[in-house]
Amino acid sequence: MAAPLEGRYANYFELGFTAFEFLLDFGQFDQDTESAIRHTRIITNPTSARVFLKMLAEVVAEYEAKVGPIGEAQR
């Protein structure tokens, strides 16, 4: 039996790649201390990264169609 999914909040992201993998780091940024703590790293292949990109773009477009435009985040 598989363990239940664990939900983690992320508002901080770092992305990178090698010749064979994409690295997606997720974490939480604390405005009070102006620091971020990474808590999860996803390592995937380039094909799966492209599928993820397409799926994310589709769900963001669906969200905006139903809820309204998402404002630009400051980096």
C-alpha positions in Angstrom: 0.0 0.0 0.0 1.3 3.4 -1.0 1.8 6.1 1.6 -0.6 9.0 1.4 0.7 12.1 -0.4 2.3 14.8 1.8 1.4 18.3 0.9 4.1 21.0 1.2 3.6 24.7 0.6 6.1 26.4 -1.8 6.5 30.0 -2.7 10.2 29.8 -3.5 11.7 27.9 -6.5 15.1 27.2 -8.0 15.6 25.5 -11.3 18.6 24.0 -13.0 19.7 21.4 -15.4 22.4 19.1 -16.5 22.8 17.4 -19.9 20.5 14.6 -18.7 18.3 16.0 -16.0 16.2 19.0 -14.8 16.4 20.0 -11.2 13.3 21.6 -9.6 13.8 22.8 -6.0 10.8 24.0 -4.0 10.9 25.8 -0.7 9.5 28.6 1.5 10.6 32.2 1.5 10.2 34.0 4.8 9.7 37.8 4.3 10.6 38.6 7.9 14.1 37.0 7.7 14.4 37.5 3.9 15.6 34.0 3.6 14.4 30.8 1.9 14.6 27.2 3.0 14.4 24.5 0.3 12.5 21.4 1.3 11.9 19.4 -1.8 14.0 18.5 -4.9 12.4 16.9 -8.0 14.9 15.4 -10.5 13.4 14.5 -13.9 14.4 13.9 -17.5 14.1 16.5 -20.2 11.0 14.9 -21.8 9.1 14.8 -18.5 10.2 18.4 -17.8 8.6 19.4 -21.1 5.4 17.5 -20.3 5.3 19.2 -16.8 5.7 22.6 -18.5 2.8 22.0 -20.8 0.6 20.7 -18.0 1.4 23.7 -15.8 0.7 26.1 -18.6 -2.7 24.4 -19.3 -3.8 24.5 -15.7 -2.7 28.1 -15.2 -4.7 29.1 -18.4 -7.7 27.1 -17.0 -7.4 28.9 -13.6 -7.3 32.3 -15.3 -10.3 31.5 -17.4 -12.3 30.6 -14.3 -10.9 32.9 -11.6 -9.2 35.8 -13.5 -5.7 36.9 -14.4 -2.9 36.1 -12.1 -0.8 39.2 -11.2 2.9 39.3 -11.9 5.1 38.1 -9.0 8.2 40.1 -8.0 11.5 38.2 -8.1 
